[in-house]
Amino acid sequence: MSITDLGHAHAAPKAKLGQDFSRFRVVPQRHRARTLGTVAAAIILLAVLNSVLGNPRWGWPVFAEWFLSEPVLVGLGRTLLLTALGALFGFALGTVLALARVSSSPLLVAVAWGFIWFFRSIPLIVLLLLLNNLGYLYETVALGVPFTDITFASWSTTQLMTPFLAAVLGLTLNLGAFSAEVIRGGILSVDQGQHEAAAALGLPQRHQARRIVLPQAMRSIVPTAFNEIIGLAKGTSMVYVLALPELFYTVQIIYRRNLEVIPLLMVATVWYLIILSVLSVIQYHIERHYARGALRTLPPNAFRLFFARLGLVSLHPPAPSDPPALPQPVLRSGQAAGRADWTSSLPQGGTVEIRGVTKSFGSLTVLDDVTLTMPAGSVTAIIGPSGSGKSTLLRTINHLERVDRGFIAIDGELIGYRRQGDTLHELKEAEILTRRTEVGMVFQNFNLFPHLTVLQNVTEAPITVRGLSRDTAERQARDLLARVGLADKAEAWPRQLSGGQQQRVAIARTLALKPKVLLFDEPTSALDPELVGEVLDVIKELARSGITLAIVTHEIGFAREVADSIVFMEQGRVIETGAPGQILTDPQHPRTAEFLAKVL
């Protein structure tokens, strides 16, 4: 027999087309290395347990005697109290410092940085001793008006600064300095587009921080923050220098009396392990909570998984109830029936006037003396090569970018400024946010809030900015979602949607504020070709609604179909403006003709 014949003799029989495999037994692949590693780990674990539990010198009877004794439990309670207060006040202080570090005030940034630098530099034990001896430096602590003799209340420092207060204050200052950088890192991890989307919806800054930025920042903050809390729980042992009877100090007192050092140290160790385990479980569930929207599928709930193994609960939650029925089907381009219902709730468009607008980033001039008028109810398509200033021009219309010179007005009302004689004074941020609600913006990368459901994305601004009740806002939001063909996605997370669906949600979110002007920044550039049509269908319907549209786009065919006028830009200047038929078939400027020859 040849080698070839031998190979054929040992070859597995080939499966026949259409053969039934249901009766075959499946044998999983065996991982020998994994099996050996598991056996080795089990042997090591058993050896360690045997060494610890089988050695009488560990003094387990003494351990059992003192583990739940009253002095140890009192010390444990004080440790937990110090940890809770230090974490509460420390992270509150850290949040204030982090917000100061990212503020636009140079003085606030400098003061916060100096505080963080100073208290991160001082060892905790030194800080505790300084605070405990503060009475040596200052005899009294007074509450009054600084730099005057006006005093409302005064206390003796030695009586006020008890060991417990010194411990809480020291732990707070220490944790505040470290947690500030943790929180700042989380804030900086939130995509800039989220800030811009929140600002474009007119959400107040406090609301932006509370509902948009911090919930997303928590995904980065929580793991490191719990490291700090666990370190704080162990760091409370440092307060022994203040003779404060927390867990470690209590254990020290006991073993100095009975000389059973190892068993008493194991009492402290096991209690610290329990504290760490509880904090780890809490961390897991907080991380799971803030992972909503960030992951397509959440990790299993640890408690639910445990009880499911016992057969007490089902591992799979019940299916959500069907959303309420909606009266109107989604409209597509070319459909006339029901069109009045689709657009009747939208306001009439406003006239956009752009006069002599110039904008520079450092030495780079992005917009150079741009003058343009977009009539009320018109559709303006802005085209041009990349880097020509199209998107920046769009962002100046709703004051996401502040112009260096010139002005922009909608229906004669300046955006971002108040005129006083020949001077333009920039409005306060709250006034800018209010006026910005009349100028909706749909971003190139959607910028949906990933931690909010589709319905919450659409209702957030109407409830906060327009003051609608939640029921009214949700009813209008569901109707808008039905108009863009997403009635069944109201309870979904943005990450669970396709790109085209996310862009349609972004359009519905913007329309929920009923703006006069709607800005689209390359609304289809981030989509797959197959998804472009579903977004363009919605924009075509809006183009017939009477709302003013300004669209930055590379879809020349789409611009020809929906635009009333086309603006060609290059190097921050408006090169040519005209009707689609004139610009696309008979451009007057040679640069326009050259650009169109490449893209048509």
Secondary structure, 3 states (H helix, E strand, C coil): CCHHHHHHHHCCCCCCCCCCCCCCCCCCCCCHHHHHHHHHHHHHHHHHHHHHHCCHHHCHHHHHHHHCCHHHHHHHHHHHHHHHHHHHHHHHHHHHHHHHHCCCCHHHHHHHHHHHHHHHHCCHHHHHHHHHCHHHHCCEEEEECCCCCCEEEEEEHHHHCCHHHHHHHHHHHHHHHHHHHHHHHHHHHCCHHHHHHHHHCCCCHHHHHHHHHHHHHHHHHHHHHHHHHHHHHHHHHHHHHHCCCCHHHHHHHHHHHHCCHHHHHHHHHHHHHHHHHHHHHHHHHHHHHHCECCECCCCCCHHHHHHHHCCCCCCCCCCCCCCCCCCCCCCCCCCCCCHHHHHCCCCCCCCEEEEEEEEEECCEEEEEEEEEEECCCCEEEEECCCCCCHHHHHHHHCCCCCCCEEEEEECCEECCEEEECCEEEECCHHHHHHHHCCEEEECCCCCCCCCCCHHHHHHHHHHHHHCCCHHHHHHHHHHHHHHCCCHHHCCCCHHHCCHHHHHHHHHHHHHCCCCCEEEEECCCCCCCHHHHHHHHHHHHHHHCCCCEEEEECCCHHHHHHHCCEEEEEECCEEEEEECHHHHHHCCCCHHHHHHHHHHC
